[in-house]
């Protein structure tokens, strides 16, 4: 079980999208193969928008500066 950083609902890992951050860019990791700290989101734009508004991705990924979420938004769409 994992928790979506957007809506804070718990779900099975296979229902969530893992995202990682590198060089200020948030990237989708659907196979959970990238190294480093990850955060989980439902693959819905509503959850991504909530996570951005609440700055939850910054906290979960422990990123200090701005975070570009364009690649994740493109993957979800």
N, C-alpha and C positions, 0 to 999 in steps of 0.2 A: 504494500500500500504506500502511496505517495500523496502529497498534498499539492494541489494546484496553487501557484502563487497569485493567480488572478482572483479566483472566486473562493479560495480557501477550502474547497471541498476535497475530501479524500476519495481516491480512485485507485484502481489497479494500475500498475505501472504501464501495462500495454495500452491503456486508454489515454495516456498522457504523452505529450511531446517533450522530450528533454531538450533544453537549450543550454548553450555554453557561451562564454564571452572571451574574446581574444582581440587585443588591440582596439578596444572600444566598440567592437561590433558584436552584436548578439546573433549567434548562428543556430539554426535548427540542427539537432543531432538525433534523427529518428531511429538510428540503429544503436544508440548509446555507446558509441565507439570512441568518441573524442575524449582526450584526457582532460583532467582539470575539474573544477567545480561546476556542477550543473544545477539547473532548476527545472521544475516540471510545470507544464501548462496544458490545459485542455486545448486541443487544436481548433479553437474558436476565436474569432476576432474579439468577442466580448471579453474573454478572459485576458487576452493580450492587452486590450485597452485598459481594463481595470488594473492590471499589473503595472502598466506605465503610469497611470494616474496616482497610484499609491506608492510608486517608486519601489515596488516589491522586488522587481528584477535586480535593481541596483543592490539592494540589501542581500538578496539570496545569492547573487553571484559575487558579492563583495567587490564591487567595482566602485572606484572613487569618483570618477568623472562621468561625463555624459555617455550614454549608451545608444548606439544606432540599432534599431530593431527592424529595419527594412527587410533584411533577408528572412526573418521569421514571419513577418507579415506576408511577404510574397509566397512563402511555403504554405501558409495556412489558406490563403486565397486560392 
